[in-house]
């Protein structure tokens, strides 16, 4: 008898009065959510990921003392500014806000001063990116406190953020890509993962969902999970050749060693291991390949708007950085070429003969 695969964590199946098996996501502290289809199917896993990233039930809200940081955080969770965010963004915000609430939840909102905020942020100098994110969350809370009338000003104004020591995720360069593909050759899952990331320019959360259902007439179309943005990407010939060789019955292009679709966090952990096996720096991540795609497009002469059509960015600020960098690179190359030509012309000029 074929053994039934174990369902994902926190999933429970029940037989209804019509004899149909219905599946639910049941996690302590979270709402019970119905899941469509069968465990591990694309629709089921999409709903499962959304449920896992959902909001925790605020059972203890009534115990928060009025006017405290804890009560303010709870109130913010009920605002349209928060409920209108993408699920992945809610999860990120909630993680930061809960750390803040845990450390300062019993303190009075009205008593918070600029020096208090500065002390909190200054204590995070070793992690400047996290400090910047914390300051942003405190700012959102204080702005909400002003709207509620709990205080008349925003104490985050003028607070200095620690200087960033890096430019965020490390962008893959061509030598990194060559080293990776030399170690993980065509036909391996690692090679396929890199090609999907590099030739679609999408986030990990979208790459792990990609399957044949997203490809029509040589164009890969997908709605980005984080932003809801639709992107339509013509398949690069090298990527198309790889996808054509994959089994037709796969739920997604990328599968785990157990034959299951990846979840985003698990995919990142696995891919970082592939990076280490190739002898590359630990700082190279799946998101760094998204940046490499933008870099390549910029170096190919694509405009910011053309890059945005592939990457799905909604703001020109991020992609403009790549086009500016590429323009400077081309200008520098032409400048040095012109300098070399000038020096050659000068060297061929013969000195005037003495009369």
N, C-alpha and C positions, 0 to 999 in steps of 0.2 A: 504493500500500500504506500502511495506517495505521501510523504510527510507534509502537513500543512505549514506554510511559512508563518513564523511568529509575527503578529501585527506590530506596528511602531509603538513606541512607548506612550502610555496614557490612553491607548485606544481600546475600546471595549465594544464587542458586538452583541446584539440582542435580537432574538427572534420575535417579531410582532405577531399579532393575532391572525395575520394572513399567512404566516409561515415565512415571511421575508426577513432576511438578516439585515439589520440596520446598525451602522457603525457610528460611534460617538467619540469625541475627544473629551476625556474626563480626567482633569488634573486638579488636585487639591488647590483651592484658592482661585480657580478660574471658572468661567462659565462653561456649561456643557454645550458642546457644539456638534451638530450632525455633520457627518462626512459622507460625500457622495461616492458611489461605486465601491470597488473592492480595495482592500489594503494594497499599497505599493503601485496602484495604477496612477497615471499622471494627474487625473482630476482629484483623486483621493489625496495624493501627496501635496498638491497645490493648496488644497483646503487645510490639510494638516499643518503645513508650514505657516499658513495665515493664523490658524488657531494657536499654534505654539508661540507666535509673536504677539498675540493679543494682549489685552489689558487684564491685569490681575484684579479680582474683585476687591473693592475697598470695604471690607467687612469692619474695619476698625475706625472708619471715618468718624463715627459718632463719638468716639472716645477722645478725639483730638480736641485739645482745649482751644476755644475761640481766640483768634489773634496770634496764634503761634505759627512758626514755620511749618509745622506738620499740617495744620489746618489750611494754610495757604497752598501747600503742595497739593493737598486733596482737592481744594477748590479749583486749582489750575487744571487738574485732570478732567474736570467737567466743562471746561471752556471750549468754544468752537475752534480756537486756535490750536488746541491739542487734539481734539477728536477728529479734526479735518486733516491731520497729518497721515502720511503713508504708514502702514503697519511697522515697517522696518525702522522708520524714523521715530515712531512712538517708543519702540523698544529701546532705542539709543537714548532718547530723552529721559525715559523712565529710569534707566540704569544710573544716570548722573544725578537725577533729582532724588532718587531713593538714598543714594550715598550722602547727599546733602541733608536730607531729612533725618537720616540716622544719626548724623553728627550734631545737628543743630535744631532738631524738631521741636524741642521744648522751649526754645528761645522766642521772645516776643518780636514780631515783625517790626513794630514801631520803634524798637530799641536798636535796630541794626543801623550802624553808621558806616561811612565810607572806610574808616580805618579798620573796621571789622572785616569788611569784604577784602580790603587790601591784604590783611594778614592771612586770610584763607588762600588767596591766589598766590601770595608770595611763598607760602608753604609748599607750593607745587612746582617750584622752579626746575626740578629735575625732569618734569614731564610738561613742557610748555604747551603742547597740543591739548593735553587734558586740562591744563589750567585755563586755556582759552575757552574750552567747551564749558567748564564749570562757571566761568564768569558770564558766559552767554545765558546759561540756565538761570543763574541768580538774577540777571537782568530781566529775563522774562517773568520771573516770579515777582520782582519788585514793581515792574510795570503793571502786573495784575493787581498787586496790593494797592497801587495808586488808583486804579480803576474801581476797586472795591471801597476806597475811602479809608483804608487801614493806615495809610501814611500819605504825606503830601509831596514827597520827592522820591527820586531814585538814587539810592546810595552807591550804585555801581558806576555812576558818572565820574569820569576822571581816574578810575582805577587802572593802574598800569598792568599790562599783561607781560609775562616773561617772554623774552625773545626766543623765537623758534630757532633751533639749531640745524634744522633740515627743511627740505622742501616737500615734506610729506612722503608718500610712497615712492620708493626708488624706481625710476623709469628703467626698463630693460634697454640695454644698448645692443647693437648688432653682434658684438662678440659674445655677450651673454646668451643670445638666442642660438648662435652657432654652437656654443659649448653644450647647451642643453640638448639640441637635436643630435649632436654627435654621440651623446650618451644614451639618449632615448630616441631610438630610430623609428621611422615610419612603421606603423603596425602596432605600436605600443599605446597603452592608454595615456601615458604621460605625453607622448608626441601629439596625440589627438587633442588632448586638453590644451596644450600650448597653441596649436593651430586654431582651435575654436576661439580662444581668447584673443589671439593676435589678429585673426582675419575677420572678426566681427566687432571687436572693440567694446564688447559688452561687459557688464559687471558679472561677478561669479554667480549671483542669484539668478541671473537670466541664462547664463551659459549652461548651468546644470539642468535647466528645464528644456533646453533645445532638443527637438526631435524632428522626425520627417514631417510631422504635421505642420511644422513652421516653414517648410520649403515648398514653394510653388514656382514653376517655370524658372528655376535657377536663382530665385530671390528668397532670402531668409527674412521672414517677417515675424516680429515678436513685440509684445507690449511689455515695456520695462516694468518690473515688479516694484521698484522703488518709486518711480515718478509717474507711472501710467502713460509714458510717452511711447507712441508707436514708431518703430524704426523698420526700414525695409532695405536690406543689405544684399546687393548682388554677390553671389558666391564667387570667391577667388578660385581660379582653376585648380590650384594646389589643394585647397580645402574641399572642393567638390569631388576631386579624385579620391580623397580619403573617405568622405561620407558615402560615396557610391559603393565602397567595399564593405560597409558595416552590415551586420545582420538586419534583415527587414523587420524582425519581430521585437527589436529593442524598444523599450518604452521611451528612452532618451538616448541621445548619441553617447553620452558618458555614463558608464555604469561602474559600480563598485566591484571589488573582487568577488562579492557575494551575489552579483547580478542584480543589484538594486540601484535605483537612481540615487545620486549624491544629494545630501543636504548641504547648503552653502558652507557652514562652519566645518563640517567633515571634509568637504572638498579642499578647503584652504589648508587644513592640517596635512592631508595627503599630498597636495601639490608642493607644499614646503619641503616635505620629505624627498620628493622627486628632485627639487632644487638642490638639496644637500647631497643627494647621490651623484649629481652632476658636478659637484665640487664648486658650486656657485655660492655667493654670499647669502646669508639668511634673510637679508633685507629685501630680496627679490620675491615679490608676491604676485598673485593673480591680478590684482589691481594695477600693478606696475606694467603689466602687458597691455592693459587698456590705455595707459599713458603712452606706451610704445607705439600703439596703433595711431594715436593722435600725432605723435612725433613723426612717424613715417609719412602720414598723409600731408603734414605740413612741409616736410622736406621734399615731397613730390610736387609741391606748388599749389596744393589745395587751399582754398580760401577758408576762413573761419566758419562760414555758413555751410560749406561743403563738409567740413569735418563734423560739424554739429549734426548733419543729416545722418551720419554713420554712428556717432557716439551717443546721440540722443541728449546731449547737454542742452539745457534751456538758457544758459547764460553765456554770453560771448567772452566773459572775463577769463574763464579757464582755458578755452581753446585758443584765444588770442595769444596767450603766452607761448604756445607752440609755434604759431605762425610767425610771431616776432622773432623767436629764437632761430627759426629756420631762415628767415630773411637776413638776420645778422650773419649767419653762417655763410650764406651765398655771397653777401656783400664783402665779407672778410676774404673769401676765396678770390673774388674778382679784384679786390684791392691789392692782395699780394701778387696776383698775376700781373697786374698793371705795374707794380713796383719792380718786379723782375724784368719786365719788358723795357722799362725806362733805364734800368741799370745796364741792360745789354746794349741799348742804343747809345748810351754814354760811353761805354767801353770801346765802341767801334769808331768813335770820332778821333781822327788823328790830330795831334798837336800841330799848330801852325809852324812852318819852317822859318828859321831865322833868315832875315834878309842880308 
